[in-house]
């Protein structure tokens, strides 16, 4: 892990450190374009071929039905079942609290305006596979979709080597009442949900994190379907001062690093001692990780920054706009108002990022690659549309009529003006 001194960094170097660009991004785009075109042209045939090429499995069918999912789910260990149940309860509780009907507003006498929520009818949920299968993502995406009232929920996840899914995803499906899991992964899953195939239904909006291929595919299909956000490789930024526990900080950095070799784990600290002790602790903890080689490579591509104080740390954090931000300081309360750009924030030494990943209730599908400057994480709002309504009474039309007539005339839109004028002539 490289160490930089913030006061020595030029603006150009800071921009470089905050950039998540990778050398072969162009190659990824070219490959994803080919995958999308193949799915659009060949439909299911392309999905079967990609399963054989990428997943090394010769599929007989592209989905598991409710009966098959129930059978697979029955093999889940009891303690895992209980853990998923607890996580589901917390996620459901948090997301249910986000539903709040809006009041009607009388903007002027007789003119009433309001908004009402409607669920997006067809949504696609991408549940990553690859080096790690994520039942937590299934809960994070399907739970708010169900609360919102989405009529059709299409779930895609890469097949295992046996052409099925694991007991954890299957149990989530049963728990949530999802009756099919489509055995499709990667950019091809995004393409299938965006354009539809003989088997995979077309949706109106696609959700879910993934690798660079999945993220690139999501950005490429936006002219056809909406997406939640560009959610790519995981990242974390930890702000630490002398009150931080280096072993806790190291554990948090490694928790993100083990996601993949392209994950970023950034430490911004007010003390050289904290940086040195954290790096030392990283080496100790690495030795005991089952995914230590993945984590090690991610750490090698990550860095630490020494800052003069917590204000400077927040300045850098807002520029980086991390997916996950941990404030490993006893003074976290004073920093909350300084946070401008972050996906999800974890306060104090006893709040590891992993609680948000799994079970606290907040959503773990978050903006990465600096998109926290403009995007929020997934919430109930992501699965609904807000439709505006207005109603005018006789007095309302009279009160607002001349304003509209004057503005329409100023814009040279006579028909707009006439739509008001003709009504005014017919009211008493």
Secondary structure, 3 states (H helix, E strand, C coil): CEEEEHHHCCHHHHHHHHCCCCCCHHHHHHHHHHHHHHHHHHCHHHHHHHHHHHCCCCCCCCEECHHHHHHHHCCCCHHHHHHHHHHHHHHHHHHHCCCCCCCCEEEECCEEEEEEEEECCEEEEEECCCCCCCHHHHHHHHHHHHHHCCCEEEEEECCCCCCCCCHHHHHHHHHHCCCCEECCCHHHHHHHHHHCCCCCCCCCEEECCCCHHHHHHHHHCCCCCEECCCCCCCEEEEEECCCCCHHHHHHHHHHHHCCCCCCEEEEEECCHHHHHHHHHHHHHHHCCCCCHHHHHHHHHCCEEEECCCHHHHHHHHHHHCEEEEEEECCCHHHHHHHCCCEEEEEECCCCCHHHHHHCCCCCCCCCCCCHHHCCCCCCHHHHEEEEEEEEECHHHHHHHHHHHHHHHHHCCCHHHHHHHHHHHCCCC
